[in-house]
Amino acid sequence: MTSISVSSSAPAPTQTAENTGDHQASDRLSFMPISFFSIVMGLTGLTIAWEKAQHVFERDLGINPWTVGFSSTIFVVIGLFYAAKLIFHRQAVIAELRHPVKLNFFPTISISLLLLAIAFLAINPAISRPLWMAGTALHLVFTLYVVSVWMHHEHFEVHHMNPAWFIPAVGNVLIPVAGVPLGYSDISWFFFSTGMVFWGMLMTIAFYRIMFHNPIDDRLMPTLFILIAPPAVGFIAYTRLIADIDTIARLLYFSGLFLTLLLFTQVRHFAKLGFFLSWWAYSFPLAAICIASLLFYEMSSKLAYGYLGAGLLIVVTTLVCFLIIRTIIAIGQHSICLPGH
């Protein structure tokens, strides 16, 4: 990265090194992508999956406070860094808000709050409620803003469309998961309905984009896994709302399962990709279909879904551990937070 000169005169060597380091740190902060919050989604999704597995298989491993605490800490750390970016590099944040791809990652902030609210339900509902209320209100703001930008854009093209556009829809569908147990039934139905409507519309556009236009950029290829999340989370939310597995619930679950199988058959293509922060897009959708499978087993008592959920839990746990290691290495090598990322 090119250093930025702060003076026309030649400063002392020590001062030059310090100033260069300061500017490099400042530059990296300005390039910190909003998609960093997808890390929180992956970690919290895994946390909820382990909570569900322990409940379904009647095993208390005593890890819930630790996993929830770790996910919460990462959320706070990333939140503080992005708040610093907002303060010191406001124009960079505004540029992301206007970007046809990065725009859709802003709801990962509210989704992270909603996922933490779900995770805290099993530990402390008193903490879960304010997290849910804050996440719901913020997600409504983000959804209205994103959809408004979609409606009045002047520079979006078909190739800008990618599965990241599903993120606002996924967040809406997620709200009933904690909203129903907390007693907000009508609000939960409102957001569930909104999410399902946008899921149907965006799924049509996404497959049109995938089949009839140029392939998705390698950096965004992992976001194809986001296609799994709306039906998987939709199944979880819908069963919360009606407390049963009916025809619609089965349609949601099995469509999510089919998309999971479809993407698993493409593993050779994903294996060729270099590491990008977008790899975290693998984690939450797989955690969602894992939780949905465990829930299906719990409500139907059909053992096959229990084995499927347990297998997916192993896959997601291994994946998240791998992503944590790769992300730490990338941060240490300064290969994240660069121009164009």
KOLRO-195553 format. One line per 10 residues: number of its first residue (from 1); for each residue x, y, z of C-alpha. Coordinates in nm, 4 decimals. Each point is the difference from the previous one (the first is absolute). Layout:
BEGIN
NUM) X/Y/Z | ... $
This chain:
BEGIN
1) 0.0000/0.0000/0.0000 | 0.1362/0.3409/-0.0911 | 0.0725/0.2160/0.3036 | -0.1370/0.3541/0.0189 | 0.2415/0.2867/0.0458 | -0.0921/0.2515/0.2710 | 0.2747/0.2538/-0.0573 | 0.2083/0.1355/-0.2840 | 0.3120/0.0026/0.2147 | 0.1947/-0.3111/0.0890 $
11) -0.0899/-0.1043/0.3548 | 0.2145/-0.2037/0.2311 | 0.0042/-0.3744/-0.0772 | -0.1875/-0.0932/0.3176 | -0.2722/0.2541/-0.0703 | -0.0350/-0.1261/-0.3576 | -0.0498/-0.3585/0.1147 | -0.2541/0.1030/0.2615 | -0.1938/0.2216/-0.2398 | 0.0031/-0.2662/-0.2703 $
21) -0.1290/-0.2560/0.2461 | -0.2723/0.2369/0.1192 | -0.1118/0.0709/-0.3556 | 0.0042/-0.3677/-0.0934 | -0.2188/-0.0815/0.2999 | -0.2323/0.2861/-0.0896 | -0.0174/-0.1149/-0.3628 | -0.0804/-0.3552/0.1031 | -0.2804/0.1253/0.2243 | -0.1473/0.1976/-0.2894 $
31) -0.0058/-0.3198/-0.2089 | -0.1584/-0.2127/0.2752 | -0.3033/-0.1570/-0.1736 | -0.3465/-0.0088/0.1532 | 0.0001/-0.3730/-0.0813 | 0.2157/-0.0541/0.3118 | -0.3286/-0.0407/0.1890 | -0.0600/-0.3238/-0.1912 | 0.2607/-0.1487/0.2365 | -0.2387/0.0658/0.2893 $
41) -0.2825/-0.1662/-0.1938 | 0.2108/-0.3116/-0.0511 | 0.1161/-0.0190/0.3613 | -0.3456/0.0630/0.1433 | -0.1609/-0.2437/-0.2428 | 0.2400/-0.2688/0.1229 | -0.0773/0.0975/0.3609 | -0.3740/-0.0437/-0.0551 | 0.0588/-0.3299/-0.1813 | 0.1886/-0.1375/0.3014 $
51) -0.2703/0.1289/0.2336 | -0.2637/-0.1797/-0.2068 | 0.2008/-0.3222/-0.0217 | 0.0482/-0.0119/0.3768 | -0.3717/0.0562/0.0521 | -0.1103/-0.2574/-0.2572 | 0.2439/-0.2715/0.1107 | -0.0456/0.0876/0.3705 | 0.3669/0.0686/0.0649 | 0.1291/0.3018/0.1883 $
61) 0.3644/0.0559/-0.0889 | 0.0193/0.3244/0.1971 | 0.1291/0.1924/-0.3026 | -0.2927/0.2349/-0.0618 | 0.1222/0.2947/0.2119 | 0.3441/-0.0276/-0.1599 | -0.1176/-0.0149/-0.3612 | -0.2550/0.2787/0.0495 | 0.2610/0.2092/0.1801 | 0.2548/-0.0505/-0.2771 $
71) -0.2500/0.0928/-0.2733 | -0.1076/0.3078/0.1966 | 0.3605/0.1092/0.0491 | 0.0781/-0.0293/-0.3708 | -0.3120/0.2037/-0.0782 | 0.1107/0.2767/0.2384 | 0.3574/0.0034/-0.1365 | -0.1114/0.0188/-0.3641 | -0.2649/0.2559/0.0936 | 0.2573/0.2250/0.1666 $
81) 0.2334/-0.0170/-0.3007 | -0.2813/0.0811/-0.2403 | -0.1179/0.2836/0.2246 | 0.3547/0.1389/-0.0182 | -0.0199/-0.0251/-0.3792 | -0.3277/0.1934/0.0090 | 0.1605/0.2733/0.2116 | 0.3327/0.0342/-0.1831 | -0.0940/-0.1149/-0.3520 | -0.3634/0.0993/-0.0390 $
91) 0.0241/0.0288/-0.3796 | 0.1206/-0.3601/-0.0236 | -0.3099/-0.1165/0.1889 | -0.2239/0.2110/-0.2235 | 0.1682/-0.1552/-0.3042 | -0.0860/-0.3466/0.1317 | -0.3611/0.1071/0.0539 | -0.0153/0.0964/-0.3678 | 0.1834/-0.3058/-0.1307 | -0.2268/-0.2497/-0.1844 $
101) 0.1567/-0.2994/0.1775 | 0.1347/0.1281/0.3336 | -0.3311/0.1762/0.0710 | -0.1656/-0.3354/0.0640 | 0.2425/-0.0913/0.2787 | -0.1114/0.2806/0.2341 | -0.2910/-0.2122/0.1312 | 0.2607/-0.2463/0.1312 | 0.0248/0.2419/0.2953 | -0.3672/-0.0355/0.0914 $
111) 0.0026/-0.3723/-0.0796 | 0.2921/-0.0425/0.2408 | -0.2084/0.1645/0.2737 | -0.2954/-0.2284/-0.0796 | 0.2191/-0.3106/0.0073 | 0.1488/0.1048/0.3330 | -0.3565/0.0478/0.1278 | -0.0790/-0.3597/-0.1018 | 0.3215/-0.1283/0.1593 | -0.0740/0.1817/0.3278 $
121) -0.3543/-0.1452/0.0201 | 0.1353/-0.3199/0.1527 | 0.2243/0.1891/0.2435 | -0.1647/0.3285/0.0981 | -0.3277/0.1168/-0.1617 | 0.0422/0.3369/0.1730 | 0.2998/0.0643/-0.2257 | -0.1681/-0.1583/-0.3016 | -0.2952/0.2418/-0.0032 | 0.1910/0.3307/-0.0459 $
131) 0.2299/-0.1639/-0.2559 | -0.3049/-0.1204/-0.1944 | -0.1718/0.3402/0.0186 | 0.3135/0.1832/-0.1145 | 0.0668/-0.2516/-0.2778 | -0.3605/0.0084/-0.1226 | -0.0195/0.3805/-0.0096 | 0.3402/0.0326/-0.1685 | -0.0816/-0.2685/-0.2527 | -0.3221/0.1746/-0.0969 $
141) 0.2016/0.3168/-0.0655 | 0.2568/-0.1878/-0.2084 | -0.2684/-0.1876/-0.1957 | -0.1893/0.3189/-0.0850 | 0.3232/0.1740/-0.1002 | 0.1294/-0.2881/-0.2157 | -0.3319/-0.0526/-0.1783 | -0.0287/0.3756/-0.0563 | 0.3452/0.0016/-0.1606 | -0.1021/-0.2947/-0.2191 $
151) -0.3105/0.1892/-0.1129 | 0.1717/0.3295/-0.0837 | 0.3431/-0.1091/-0.1176 | 0.1627/0.1403/-0.3115 | 0.3100/-0.2178/-0.0315 | -0.0884/-0.3595/0.0945 | 0.0353/-0.2659/-0.2699 | -0.0883/-0.3688/-0.0136 | 0.3591/-0.1084/0.0694 | -0.0129/0.1903/0.3315 $
161) -0.2631/-0.2466/0.1214 | 0.1394/-0.2779/0.2192 | -0.1302/-0.2064/0.2933 | 0.1113/0.2700/0.2468 | -0.3190/0.1784/-0.1055 | -0.1868/-0.2639/0.2027 | 0.1470/0.1237/0.3290 | -0.2778/0.2521/0.0768 | -0.2619/-0.2708/-0.0714 | 0.1753/-0.2519/0.2251 $
171) 0.0012/0.2503/0.2847 | -0.3748/0.0552/-0.0256 | -0.0710/-0.3729/0.0110 | 0.2292/-0.0363/0.3019 | -0.1998/0.2361/0.2223 | -0.2736/-0.2492/0.1065 | 0.2554/-0.2498/0.1334 | 0.0461/0.2091/0.3151 | -0.3035/0.2235/-0.0521 | -0.2599/-0.2736/0.0595 $
181) 0.1500/-0.1286/0.3296 | 0.0302/0.3611/0.1161 | -0.3710/0.0547/-0.0693 | 0.0065/0.2100/-0.3187 | -0.2180/-0.2144/-0.2258 | -0.1488/0.2627/-0.2357 | 0.3334/0.1761/-0.0492 | 0.1546/-0.3374/-0.0754 | -0.2653/-0.0767/-0.2630 | 0.0599/0.3425/-0.1586 $
191) 0.3728/-0.0565/-0.0449 | -0.0388/-0.3658/-0.0991 | -0.2459/0.0962/-0.2744 | 0.2300/0.2753/-0.1250 | 0.2984/-0.2328/-0.0132 | -0.1868/-0.2742/-0.1850 | -0.1311/0.2414/-0.2647 | 0.3493/0.1326/-0.0726 | 0.1466/-0.3509/0.0044 | -0.2289/-0.1054/-0.2850 $
201) 0.0782/0.3062/-0.2088 | 0.3752/-0.0070/0.0569 | 0.0300/-0.3737/-0.0615 | -0.1423/0.0492/-0.3499 | 0.2378/0.2871/-0.0746 | 0.2987/-0.1885/0.1463 | -0.0449/-0.3085/-0.2177 | -0.0589/0.2175/-0.3060 | 0.3296/0.1746/0.0798 | 0.1849/-0.3292/0.0578 $
211) -0.1265/-0.1800/-0.3102 | -0.0094/0.2715/-0.2659 | 0.2868/0.2372/0.0867 | 0.3713/-0.0135/0.0729 | 0.1091/-0.2147/0.2977 | 0.0090/0.1613/0.3420 | 0.3389/0.1455/0.0921 | 0.2220/-0.2439/0.1918 | 0.0032/0.2321/0.3006 | -0.3804/-0.0288/0.0247 $
221) -0.0353/-0.3686/-0.0910 | -0.0326/-0.1083/0.3669 | -0.3116/0.2187/0.0282 | -0.1843/-0.2671/-0.2006 | -0.0381/-0.1783/0.3338 | -0.2227/0.2874/0.1125 | -0.2688/-0.1582/-0.2212 | -0.0380/-0.2687/0.2682 | -0.0801/0.2443/0.2797 | -0.3474/0.1378/-0.0906 $
231) -0.1793/-0.3374/-0.0217 | 0.1962/-0.1494/0.2924 | -0.0597/0.2979/0.2285 | -0.3523/0.0261/-0.1418 | -0.0720/-0.3555/0.1176 | 0.1275/0.0778/0.3504 | -0.2008/0.3240/0.0196 | -0.3166/-0.1521/-0.1471 | -0.0018/-0.2887/0.2476 | 0.0384/0.2573/0.2775 $
241) -0.3071/0.1798/-0.1302 | -0.2292/-0.3029/-0.0450 | 0.1676/-0.2558/0.2339 | -0.0406/-0.2775/-0.2566 | 0.1512/-0.1493/-0.3155 | -0.2571/0.0453/-0.2750 | 0.0276/0.0067/-0.3790 | 0.1547/0.3489/-0.0119 | 0.2541/-0.0930/0.2657 | 0.1024/-0.3079/-0.1982 $
251) 0.0259/0.2055/-0.3192 | 0.2359/0.2439/0.1740 | 0.2168/-0.2650/0.1617 | 0.0383/-0.2256/-0.3017 | 0.0701/0.2876/-0.2385 | 0.2770/0.1088/0.2354 | 0.1287/-0.3570/0.0149 | -0.0005/-0.0276/-0.3803 | 0.2004/0.3229/-0.0348 | 0.2475/-0.1360/0.2556 $
261) 0.0469/-0.3191/-0.2018 | 0.0284/0.1990/-0.3229 | 0.2774/0.2179/0.1386 | 0.1828/-0.2978/0.1500 | 0.0226/-0.1458/-0.3515 | 0.1862/0.3170/-0.1033 | 0.2718/-0.0481/0.2612 | 0.2746/-0.0390/-0.2614 | -0.0721/0.3518/-0.1261 | 0.0069/0.1499/0.3499 $
271) 0.3216/-0.1863/0.0827 | 0.1853/0.1899/-0.2745 | -0.0765/0.3418/0.1501 | 0.2557/0.2061/0.1882 | -0.0884/0.1106/0.3521 | -0.2185/0.3079/0.0259 | -0.2013/0.1384/0.2889 | -0.3057/-0.1123/-0.1979 | 0.0855/-0.3598/0.0979 | -0.1946/0.0710/0.3199 $
281) -0.3109/-0.0165/-0.2205 | 0.0372/-0.3788/0.0204 | -0.0520/-0.0063/0.3769 | -0.3363/0.1477/0.0965 | -0.2084/-0.1669/-0.2748 | 0.1469/-0.3404/0.0885 | -0.0676/0.0689/0.3679 | -0.3589/0.0910/-0.0936 | -0.0684/-0.3269/-0.1865 | 0.1690/-0.1872/0.2868 $
291) -0.2351/0.1609/0.2541 | -0.2983/-0.0598/-0.2295 | 0.0895/-0.3713/-0.0238 | 0.0331/-0.0314/0.3772 | -0.3342/0.1776/0.0414 | -0.1633/-0.2312/-0.2568 | 0.1312/-0.2973/0.1981 | -0.1277/0.1462/0.3267 | -0.3503/0.0620/-0.1388 | -0.0340/-0.3181/-0.2079 $
301) 0.2070/-0.2505/0.2037 | 0.1378/-0.1386/-0.3281 | 0.3533/-0.1149/0.0743 | 0.1362/0.0725/-0.3492 | -0.0293/0.3743/0.0586 | 0.1821/-0.0338/0.3308 | 0.2937/-0.1678/-0.1734 | -0.0105/0.2621/-0.2745 | 0.0007/0.2841/0.2524 | 0.2880/-0.1558/0.1953 $
311) 0.2009/-0.0486/-0.3198 | -0.0574/0.3581/-0.1079 | 0.1007/0.1186/0.3482 | 0.3380/-0.1697/-0.0417 | 0.0405/0.1569/-0.3444 | -0.0915/0.3511/0.1214 | 0.2228/-0.0235/0.3095 | 0.2974/-0.1118/-0.2090 | -0.0695/0.2700/-0.2575 | -0.0246/0.2829/0.2550 $
321) 0.3225/-0.1082/0.1727 | 0.1711/-0.0027/-0.3406 | -0.1401/0.3455/-0.0852 | 0.1180/0.1436/0.3318 | 0.3544/-0.1230/-0.0669 | 0.0029/0.1255/-0.3596 | -0.1367/0.3394/0.1040 | 0.2613/0.0425/0.2726 | 0.2743/-0.0900/-0.2503 | -0.1417/0.2451/-0.2562 $
331) -0.0128/0.2795/0.2584 | 0.3583/-0.0750/0.1036 | 0.1122/0.0093/-0.3641 | -0.1889/0.3254/-0.0637 | -0.1939/-0.1612/-0.2849 | -0.3353/0.1270/0.1293 | -0.1198/0.3621/0.0032 | 0.1625/0.0896/-0.3294 | -0.1283/0.2164/-0.2883 | -0.2605/-0.1823/-0.2065 $
341) -0.0779/-0.2574/0.2749 $
